[in-house]
Amino acid sequence: MKIIFIGPYSEAMILKNLLENSGITVYTQNEAMSTIEPVAISAGGYNTVTLKVAEEDSAGE
């Protein structure tokens, strides 16, 4: 798995939808907690969602 994005929930969901519409499977981390209690995930509650894709779906480094 390769991390492709770390950021706010709203931006993560836009990016996730764009990628999934292109046929790329996207895995999310902290999706539910970022809406319930974001300060429990990161200081200040910023950059709470992480998106990951399989190595073969990533374009490189």
ROVEXGU-425091 format. One record per atom (N, C-alpha, C, CB): residue in one letter; x, y, z; atom name; residue number from 1. Coordinates in steps of 0.02 Angstrom, whole numbers. Glycine has a CB too. Example, Ala and Ser with C-alpha at 12.3 -4.5 7.8 and 13.67 -1.06 7.14 Angstrom:
2
@res:A px:660 py:-284 pz:390 atom:N n:1
@res:A px:615 py:-225 pz:390 atom:CA n:1
@res:A px:660 py:-165 pz:390 atom:C n:1
@res:A px:565 py:-224 pz:452 atom:CB n:1
@res:S px:642 py:-112 pz:354 atom:N n:2
@res:S px:684 py:-53 pz:357 atom:CA n:2
@res:S px:645 py:2 pz:394 atom:C n:2
@res:S px:704 py:-30 pz:286 atom:CB n:2
This chain:
61
@res:M px:42 py:-59 pz:0 atom:N n:1
@res:M px:0 py:0 pz:0 atom:CA n:1
@res:M px:44 py:62 pz:0 atom:C n:1
@res:M px:-48 py:0 pz:61 atom:CB n:1
@res:K px:21 py:111 pz:-37 atom:N n:2
@res:K px:58 py:174 pz:-41 atom:CA n:2
@res:K px:12 py:231 pz:-21 atom:C n:2
@res:K px:86 py:185 pz:-112 atom:CB n:2
@res:I px:35 py:273 pz:24 atom:N n:3
@res:I px:-3 py:332 pz:45 atom:CA n:3
@res:I px:0 py:383 pz:-11 atom:C n:3
@res:I px:24 py:362 pz:112 atom:CB n:3
@res:I px:-59 py:406 pz:-33 atom:N n:4
@res:I px:-62 py:456 pz:-86 atom:CA n:4
@res:I px:-88 py:523 pz:-63 atom:C n:4
@res:I px:-104 py:430 pz:-143 atom:CB n:4
@res:F px:-120 py:525 pz:-5 atom:N n:5
@res:F px:-149 py:588 pz:19 atom:CA n:5
@res:F px:-159 py:585 pz:94 atom:C n:5
@res:F px:-216 py:603 pz:-17 atom:CB n:5
@res:I px:-143 py:640 pz:127 atom:N n:6
@res:I px:-160 py:650 pz:197 atom:CA n:6
@res:I px:-188 py:720 pz:201 atom:C n:6
@res:I px:-96 py:641 pz:245 atom:CB n:6
@res:G px:-250 py:725 pz:224 atom:N n:7
@res:G px:-281 py:791 pz:227 atom:CA n:7
@res:G px:-350 py:791 pz:257 atom:C n:7
@res:G px:-283 py:821 pz:159 atom:CB n:7
@res:P px:-386 py:845 pz:247 atom:N n:8
@res:P px:-453 py:851 pz:276 atom:CA n:8
@res:P px:-503 py:804 pz:243 atom:C n:8
@res:P px:-478 py:923 pz:270 atom:CB n:8
@res:Y px:-555 py:787 pz:279 atom:N n:9
@res:Y px:-605 py:740 pz:257 atom:CA n:9
@res:Y px:-637 py:759 pz:190 atom:C n:9
@res:Y px:-659 py:733 pz:309 atom:CB n:9
@res:S px:-656 py:822 pz:183 atom:N n:10
@res:S px:-691 py:843 pz:122 atom:CA n:10
@res:S px:-647 py:835 pz:60 atom:C n:10
@res:S px:-713 py:917 pz:128 atom:CB n:10
@res:E px:-585 py:854 pz:64 atom:N n:11
@res:E px:-540 py:846 pz:7 atom:CA n:11
@res:E px:-525 py:773 pz:-7 atom:C n:11
@res:E px:-475 py:884 pz:20 atom:CB n:11
@res:A px:-519 py:733 pz:46 atom:N n:12
@res:A px:-505 py:662 pz:37 atom:CA n:12
@res:A px:-561 py:627 pz:0 atom:C n:12
@res:A px:-493 py:629 pz:105 atom:CB n:12
@res:M px:-623 py:645 pz:16 atom:N n:13
@res:M px:-680 py:612 pz:-16 atom:CA n:13
@res:M px:-686 py:632 pz:-90 atom:C n:13
@res:M px:-744 py:629 pz:20 atom:CB n:13
@res:I px:-668 py:694 pz:-106 atom:N n:14
@res:I px:-669 py:715 pz:-177 atom:CA n:14
@res:I px:-617 py:675 pz:-216 atom:C n:14
@res:I px:-654 py:791 pz:-183 atom:CB n:14
@res:L px:-556 py:670 pz:-189 atom:N n:15
@res:L px:-503 py:633 pz:-222 atom:CA n:15
@res:L px:-520 py:559 pz:-227 atom:C n:15
@res:L px:-437 py:642 pz:-184 atom:CB n:15
@res:K px:-548 py:531 pz:-174 atom:N n:16
@res:K px:-567 py:461 pz:-174 atom:CA n:16
@res:K px:-618 py:447 pz:-229 atom:C n:16
@res:K px:-596 py:440 pz:-106 atom:CB n:16
@res:N px:-668 py:489 pz:-236 atom:N n:17
@res:N px:-719 py:480 pz:-288 atom:CA n:17
@res:N px:-689 py:486 pz:-357 atom:C n:17
@res:N px:-775 py:530 pz:-279 atom:CB n:17
@res:L px:-644 py:533 pz:-368 atom:N n:18
@res:L px:-612 py:540 pz:-433 atom:CA n:18
@res:L px:-573 py:477 pz:-452 atom:C n:18
@res:L px:-566 py:601 pz:-434 atom:CB n:18
@res:L px:-535 py:451 pz:-404 atom:N n:19
@res:L px:-495 py:392 pz:-417 atom:CA n:19
@res:L px:-538 py:330 pz:-428 atom:C n:19
@res:L px:-447 py:380 pz:-359 atom:CB n:19
@res:E px:-590 py:322 pz:-387 atom:N n:20
@res:E px:-633 py:263 pz:-395 atom:CA n:20
@res:E px:-672 py:266 pz:-461 atom:C n:20
@res:E px:-681 py:258 pz:-336 atom:CB n:20
@res:N px:-690 py:325 pz:-484 atom:N n:21
@res:N px:-723 py:332 pz:-549 atom:CA n:21
@res:N px:-676 py:315 pz:-606 atom:C n:21
@res:N px:-750 py:402 pz:-557 atom:CB n:21
@res:S px:-611 py:317 pz:-593 atom:N n:22
@res:S px:-561 py:298 pz:-643 atom:CA n:22
@res:S px:-541 py:225 pz:-637 atom:C n:22
@res:S px:-499 py:342 pz:-636 atom:CB n:22
@res:G px:-574 py:189 pz:-592 atom:N n:23
@res:G px:-561 py:117 pz:-585 atom:CA n:23
@res:G px:-506 py:99 pz:-536 atom:C n:23
@res:G px:-544 py:89 pz:-650 atom:CB n:23
@res:I px:-484 py:146 pz:-495 atom:N n:24
@res:I px:-431 py:134 pz:-446 atom:CA n:24
@res:I px:-463 py:123 pz:-378 atom:C n:24
@res:I px:-379 py:192 pz:-445 atom:CB n:24
@res:T px:-446 py:68 pz:-346 atom:N n:25
@res:T px:-472 py:54 pz:-279 atom:CA n:25
@res:T px:-434 py:95 pz:-229 atom:C n:25
@res:T px:-468 py:-22 pz:-263 atom:CB n:25
@res:V px:-470 py:131 pz:-186 atom:N n:26
@res:V px:-440 py:175 pz:-136 atom:CA n:26
@res:V px:-461 py:151 pz:-67 atom:C n:26
@res:V px:-462 py:250 pz:-148 atom:CB n:26
@res:Y px:-413 py:148 pz:-23 atom:N n:27
@res:Y px:-426 py:129 pz:47 atom:CA n:27
@res:Y px:-418 py:190 pz:91 atom:C n:27
@res:Y px:-377 py:72 pz:70 atom:CB n:27
@res:T px:-464 py:198 pz:138 atom:N n:28
@res:T px:-462 py:256 pz:182 atom:CA n:28
@res:T px:-443 py:235 pz:253 atom:C n:28
@res:T px:-529 py:293 pz:183 atom:CB n:28
@res:Q px:-410 py:280 pz:287 atom:N n:29
@res:Q px:-392 py:269 pz:357 atom:CA n:29
@res:Q px:-419 py:329 pz:397 atom:C n:29
@res:Q px:-314 py:261 pz:366 atom:CB n:29
@res:N px:-453 py:316 pz:452 atom:N n:30
@res:N px:-480 py:367 pz:497 atom:CA n:30
@res:N px:-540 py:404 pz:468 atom:C n:30
@res:N px:-427 py:417 pz:515 atom:CB n:30
@res:E px:-574 py:375 pz:418 atom:N n:31
@res:E px:-631 py:410 pz:387 atom:CA n:31
@res:E px:-686 py:424 pz:437 atom:C n:31
@res:E px:-659 py:368 pz:329 atom:CB n:31
@res:A px:-706 py:376 pz:476 atom:N n:32
@res:A px:-761 py:386 pz:524 atom:CA n:32
@res:A px:-740 py:432 pz:581 atom:C n:32
@res:A px:-784 py:319 pz:551 atom:CB n:32
@res:M px:-682 py:420 pz:609 atom:N n:33
@res:M px:-659 py:460 pz:666 atom:CA n:33
@res:M px:-647 py:533 pz:647 atom:C n:33
@res:M px:-596 py:431 pz:696 atom:CB n:33
@res:S px:-631 py:546 pz:585 atom:N n:34
@res:S px:-618 py:615 pz:566 atom:CA n:34
@res:S px:-681 py:658 pz:567 atom:C n:34
@res:S px:-587 py:618 pz:497 atom:CB n:34
@res:T px:-739 py:626 pz:561 atom:N n:35
@res:T px:-801 py:663 pz:565 atom:CA n:35
@res:T px:-829 py:664 pz:636 atom:C n:35
@res:T px:-853 py:633 pz:517 atom:CB n:35
@res:I px:-813 py:613 pz:676 atom:N n:36
@res:I px:-839 py:609 pz:744 atom:CA n:36
@res:I px:-798 py:652 pz:792 atom:C n:36
@res:I px:-840 py:536 pz:768 atom:CB n:36
@res:E px:-732 py:640 pz:794 atom:N n:37
@res:E px:-688 py:676 pz:840 atom:CA n:37
@res:E px:-619 py:685 pz:809 atom:C n:37
@res:E px:-683 py:639 pz:908 atom:CB n:37
@res:P px:-612 py:733 pz:764 atom:N n:38
@res:P px:-548 py:741 pz:728 atom:CA n:38
@res:P px:-489 py:757 pz:772 atom:C n:38
@res:P px:-555 py:794 pz:677 atom:CB n:38
@res:V px:-500 py:790 pz:828 atom:N n:39
@res:V px:-443 py:807 pz:872 atom:CA n:39
@res:V px:-413 py:746 pz:905 atom:C n:39
@res:V px:-465 py:857 pz:925 atom:CB n:39
@res:A px:-448 py:690 pz:905 atom:N n:40
@res:A px:-421 py:628 pz:932 atom:CA n:40
@res:A px:-371 py:596 pz:884 atom:C n:40
@res:A px:-478 py:578 pz:948 atom:CB n:40
@res:I px:-372 py:616 pz:821 atom:N n:41
@res:I px:-329 py:587 pz:770 atom:CA n:41
@res:I px:-265 py:628 pz:762 atom:C n:41
@res:I px:-365 py:582 pz:704 atom:CB n:41
@res:S px:-272 py:693 pz:758 atom:N n:42
@res:S px:-214 py:736 pz:749 atom:CA n:42
@res:S px:-223 py:801 pz:788 atom:C n:42
@res:S px:-202 py:752 pz:674 atom:CB n:42
@res:A px:-167 py:832 pz:804 atom:N n:43
@res:A px:-169 py:895 pz:841 atom:CA n:43
@res:A px:-208 py:947 pz:803 atom:C n:43
@res:A px:-98 py:919 pz:856 atom:CB n:43
@res:G px:-257 py:976 pz:834 atom:N n:44
@res:G px:-297 py:1027 pz:802 atom:CA n:44
@res:G px:-352 py:1000 pz:757 atom:C n:44
@res:G px:-254 py:1072 pz:763 atom:CB n:44
@res:G px:-351 py:935 pz:744 atom:N n:45
@res:G px:-403 py:905 pz:702 atom:CA n:45
@res:G px:-392 py:915 pz:628 atom:C n:45
@res:G px:-469 py:931 pz:721 atom:CB n:45
@res:Y px:-331 py:934 pz:607 atom:N n:46
@res:Y px:-317 py:945 pz:537 atom:CA n:46
@res:Y px:-284 py:883 pz:506 atom:C n:46
@res:Y px:-272 py:1006 pz:528 atom:CB n:46
@res:N px:-293 py:875 pz:441 atom:N n:47
@res:N px:-262 py:820 pz:404 atom:CA n:47
@res:N px:-276 py:752 pz:437 atom:C n:47
@res:N px:-186 py:830 pz:399 atom:CB n:47
@res:T px:-340 py:737 pz:442 atom:N n:48
@res:T px:-360 py:678 pz:480 atom:CA n:48
@res:T px:-371 py:615 pz:439 atom:C n:48
@res:T px:-422 py:693 pz:516 atom:CB n:48
@res:V px:-379 py:620 pz:373 atom:N n:49
@res:V px:-394 py:562 pz:332 atom:CA n:49
@res:V px:-334 py:545 pz:289 atom:C n:49
@res:V px:-456 py:575 pz:287 atom:CB n:49
@res:T px:-319 py:480 pz:285 atom:N n:50
@res:T px:-264 py:455 pz:244 atom:CA n:50
@res:T px:-294 py:411 pz:189 atom:C n:50
@res:T px:-212 py:416 pz:286 atom:CB n:50
@res:L px:-273 py:424 pz:127 atom:N n:51
@res:L px:-294 py:382 pz:71 atom:CA n:51
@res:L px:-235 py:340 pz:48 atom:C n:51
@res:L px:-322 py:425 pz:12 atom:CB n:51
@res:K px:-249 py:277 pz:33 atom:N n:52
@res:K px:-196 py:231 pz:10 atom:CA n:52
@res:K px:-221 py:194 pz:-52 atom:C n:52
@res:K px:-176 py:181 pz:66 atom:CB n:52
@res:V px:-174 py:177 pz:-95 atom:N n:53
@res:V px:-189 py:135 pz:-154 atom:CA n:53
@res:V px:-137 py:79 pz:-155 atom:C n:53
@res:V px:-187 py:177 pz:-222 atom:CB n:53
@res:A px:-153 py:27 pz:-193 atom:N n:54
@res:A px:-107 py:-28 pz:-202 atom:CA n:54
@res:A px:-46 py:-4 pz:-241 atom:C n:54
@res:A px:-141 py:-88 pz:-239 atom:CB n:54
@res:E px:11 py:-35 pz:-229 atom:N n:55
@res:E px:73 py:-15 pz:-263 atom:CA n:55
@res:E px:66 py:-15 pz:-339 atom:C n:55
@res:E px:131 py:-61 pz:-243 atom:CB n:55
@res:E px:31 py:-65 pz:-366 atom:N n:56
@res:E px:24 py:-70 pz:-439 atom:CA n:56
@res:E px:-20 py:-14 pz:-468 atom:C n:56
@res:E px:-4 py:-137 pz:-458 atom:CB n:56
@res:D px:-61 py:18 pz:-426 atom:N n:57
@res:D px:-102 py:73 pz:-449 atom:CA n:57
@res:D px:-68 py:141 pz:-443 atom:C n:57
@res:D px:-166 py:73 pz:-410 atom:CB n:57
@res:S px:-12 py:143 pz:-409 atom:N n:58
@res:S px:24 py:207 pz:-400 atom:CA n:58
@res:S px:68 py:219 pz:-462 atom:C n:58
@res:S px:66 py:207 pz:-335 atom:CB n:58
@res:A px:80 py:282 pz:-476 atom:N n:59
@res:A px:118 py:300 pz:-536 atom:CA n:59
@res:A px:192 py:303 pz:-523 atom:C n:59
@res:A px:95 py:366 pz:-563 atom:CB n:59
@res:G px:215 py:285 pz:-466 atom:N n:60
@res:G px:285 py:289 pz:-449 atom:CA n:60
@res:G px:296 py:331 pz:-387 atom:C n:60
@res:G px:325 py:317 pz:-507 atom:CB n:60
@res:E px:356 py:354 pz:-377 atom:N n:61
@res:E px:371 py:392 pz:-317 atom:CA n:61
@res:E px:367 py:464 pz:-334 atom:C n:61
@res:E px:440 py:375 pz:-290 atom:CB n:61
